[in-house]
Amino acid sequence: MGKKHQEVVQKQFTKTTEAFSKYAVRDTPEWLKEKVEFARPQPNEVALDVACGPGSFVLAIAPRVRWAHGLDLTESMLRQARTFQQERGLTNATFERGEAEHLPYGDGSFDLVTCQFAFHHMAKPELALAEMIRVTKPSGRCFVVDTVAPESDSKFDLHNKIEALRDPSHTLSLRLTTFLRLFEKCQLTVTRQAVRRRERSFNQWMLRAGLEPRQKKYQETRQLMDDSMAGDLAGFSPRPQDGDLIIVHHEGMFLLTRTPAEGATP
Amino acid sequence: MAISQELLDILVCPECKVPVKLTPNGQGLKCSQCRRVYRIEDDIPVMLVDEAQIEPE
């Protein structure tokens, strides 16, 4: 990650730590539970969540594995994660501060390496994925979760324009086909795949980015979202509800294994 | 909560990818190759190349 974009990410997530972790959580408890199950954690495993934010997934998976690590770039997110950890009395989780593109772990350190909703903040997600693969045991699994953008060019562009207006640390939400090509290029095999339709309140989504209705950026984003409604031009399927909007994100979940090299004994 | 041996066993310098060692004062993690020292803040290792200090020896 370039130093300038790294600063944008840290600034955005420092600003939004409280809203992000307390008032407008991304995942409902059911969605979080579904993701933990999807990753198929085992009691003897050591897991790492890259770009862990306030540690929701780390603390959800910790009771299911031997040890859970969380890594994030932003100091305030990790402090929040530690507070949540202490509240829950979990002793088998630790947090480290670092960059997804330069993981501070030795080769093959983990059985399970996860990364959720972070690729769309990266200029080069393939660098983070390569690092995730490096620190995963050859027999281990990577688990990538992220928003999936529309396939059509015009919807794709407007979708990402709205996302970037709301959150300056947003780089690009990828299409499903782009994710699959990326995994293939990195010699990963998709063993489980699902795309979930997640409905959420537009206002809550904005609040998570630190934006309230009185703010100009909120109003600009809302205007674009409203304008996209007829014909669903940005792929958010927005619909009005009590002055708010209900919008839809498609979330891709990919459980991946490292493909054996050609000619290797399976 | 101090840095556990288990964590020390897997932590490497994010630049050189060689294992880091706890400094004698227990406040940092040092890479033997590039001599960067990564500070430990509230038991959280700060493994960022830009925020590490390079020691002369």
Interface residues (C-beta under 8 A of the other chain):
Chain A: K3 W67 H69 L73 E75 L78 R79 R82 T94 F95 E96 R97 G98 E99 H102 L103 P104 Y105 G106 D107 S109
Chain B: M1 S4 E6 L7 I10 L11 V12 C13 P14 E15 K17 P19 V20 Y38 E41 D42 I44 P45 V46 M47 L48 V49 D50
